[in-house]
Structures are given as C-alpha cells and as structure tokens.
C-alpha cells in the first residue's frame, strides 16, 4: 500500500498542465445554482474518459462517478460543489468568466478540478479495495443543493459508509489542511421582511406612513438581538443583506422588502433570536403605523464532523507532507455549507485546505490558487488510502 500514494506526486507533476486547463475551463464557463448543465457535461465527459461508471441528473445537474477497487472494502464518498456565484467577475485573467452575472468567486472550479484530478489518478490504480464515489453536487450557494441531492436518492445509488468534503480557505497557508471534530460551519436561516404602508407624496409624509423610516428603525433594532438578547459567550450573526423599496424621488413607497440571514451553532440561540425578531417587528410596526410580515426559514443545519471521520482526515493530512502540519484547533466559521445535509445522512467530515491568499471568498476578484490544485488532489488520494484502514 505504500506505493499507492508514493506514485501520486510524480503523476500530478506530469499531468499538471492538463489539470490546470480543466480548472481554467470551468472558471471560464461558470453556471449558477441548478443551472450547471454545461459544467455537468464537461465533468461527465472527463469521468467517462477515465472509464468510471458515471451517472448524471442528481438534483437536476449533479454528477456521480463510481470506482470499484479489487476486493471488499469501505464505500467512500468524496464531494465537490459545482455552482458559481451570481456576481460579475472583476479581473483581467486570461481565463476570466465569459458569462455575465456568474463567476467562481468561491473556488468551486478548483474544488471540481482537485477531485477530477484525484479521480484521474485513482482510476489508474489497482491496489485499493472497496468503492470510491466522486460526487459533484450542484447548488451549494444558499440554494440547498446538498439537501436536494440527498433527497434525490444520492446514497441509494452511491452507498457510502463515510462521506468527505473539502473547501479552499483564504488566510491559511497554501495546501495546509484544517480539520477538527464537531462544528466546522454554522447553521443558516434566511428571512424576508415585508413592510406595507400607505404611500404618499414625499413632501407630505404626515398624510401617509413611511415604510423607509420603518425599515431603517427595524434594521437598527434587530442588531440589538445580538448585543442584548444573546449570551456574549454564544455566537450569533444577524445580517440584513438587501433592502428594496421605492422607484420615485418624490414619493414614499407603499412597500419595502428586506432580506437577510441568521448564523448560529446552538438551537437555543436560534429560538431566542426568532422570538426577539417577532417581538421587535411587532413593536416597530405599531410605532410606525405599518404592517410588517416576517418569512423566516431554516436553510442549512450546522456542518459538524464525526470525530472518527475527522480523525481519518487528519491522518490523511499527515500523509501529504508538502501541505505542512494540519491545523486541529480553531474557531469554526460563521459561514454555512450544505454539505451538512450529507453529514446528517452519513458519517463523515469536512475540511479546509489553505489557498495561501488573502482575497476573501465571494469577492468578485477571487480566483482559486492553481498552486494548491495538485496538493488538494494528493490529499484526496491520501484520504482514499487512509480510508483503507476503516472497516467496511
């Protein structure tokens, strides 16, 4: 088994230009949630060339390829997300996005390329047992593709004892793995607030009700939930991300719509935040003589690692010395990840791989660091080897 991983660095050096070209193609042709049809076709074509058993159409655009080793062994799932963000890229890269309103500003192009490269290597090996499922999941970006693909029978088709996910992460050294048991990413709720009043001439506000002023007061008041209703030792983020209202310079609008998100780890914190939102909204509505409706939906659960599976990911990191010593103690992120739905359905774990850059995820200038593509692919191979010791 030692040679199983030892052969990998030379292979990824030899195939580096091909794997990088795959990543640049995916970056140049981004597609947003549940629209990843060209992306799926490209992935399936590469996987078919490797001789893998490939099936398309999971949750609409998802792709799953299976590799069966020699002899019995564990059934393992490796997952990469597929979708781009609905942003316009702001870069002068030669492979920049060619599609308006879509760019891979979260590095999902790199995630797909790393897993494709790993499949490229593993499909040529004969000295492993069990089954590997390469899972390319659509619609991670707040669209619930993780839930959709599980509900569409992912694990009926691709039976898994364990499932693993990997995400590039800024401000961590290039190729370095960060993994720990328990929470990695926060739960996410999404909400829409609709304020309805009596629109009127802007010069005669006393004859109507001002939904804009009400929205401003509500924006301020909701922030007090974090600072005054939640134990400061607990974690909660409440962000208003959109406010839409009015079309005229000299008229107060009938309606204002506000949208936002809650992030947390403790369900009790969420219950307190939900209760206080309703109470504050009721008070603001009475104060400003408007009607306010709240549509509040739980979107993603906490992404929490199984301790044993996290240990396997740590063991795999130790098999790739080029990535450096793994980080095993850190604060989980308040961002959210729909890989949580796979972890709710199967034991598994999720790790970050440092991208060595400071540009934040979801920034329109973000570009995945090609230097970590072979390191990430080697890590997947190392994880395949580490899983060999896990009983089926």
Secondary structure as UniProt FT lines:
FT   HELIX           2..6
FT   HELIX           8..14
FT   HELIX           16..28
FT   TURN            33..34
FT   HELIX           37..49
FT   TURN            50..51
FT   STRAND          53..58
FT   TURN            59..61
FT   STRAND          62..68
FT   STRAND          75..81
FT   TURN            94..95
FT   TURN            100..101
FT   TURN            105..106
FT   HELIX           108..122
FT   TURN            123..124
FT   STRAND          131..137
FT   HELIX           145..151
FT   TURN            152..153
FT   HELIX           154..157
FT   STRAND          162..169
FT   TURN            170..171
FT   TURN            174..175
FT   STRAND          177..178
FT   STRAND          182..185
FT   STRAND          187..196
FT   STRAND          200..201
FT   HELIX           202..207
FT   HELIX           211..224
FT   HELIX           225..229
FT   TURN            232..233
FT   STRAND          236..245
FT   TURN            249..250
FT   STRAND          251..252
FT   STRAND          255..264
FT   HELIX           267..288
FT   STRAND          291..300
FT   STRAND          303..305
FT   HELIX           307..318
FT   HELIX           321..323
FT   HELIX           339..345
FT   STRAND          348..354
FT   TURN            361..362
FT   TURN            364..365
FT   HELIX           370..372
FT   HELIX           373..387
FT   TURN            388..389
//
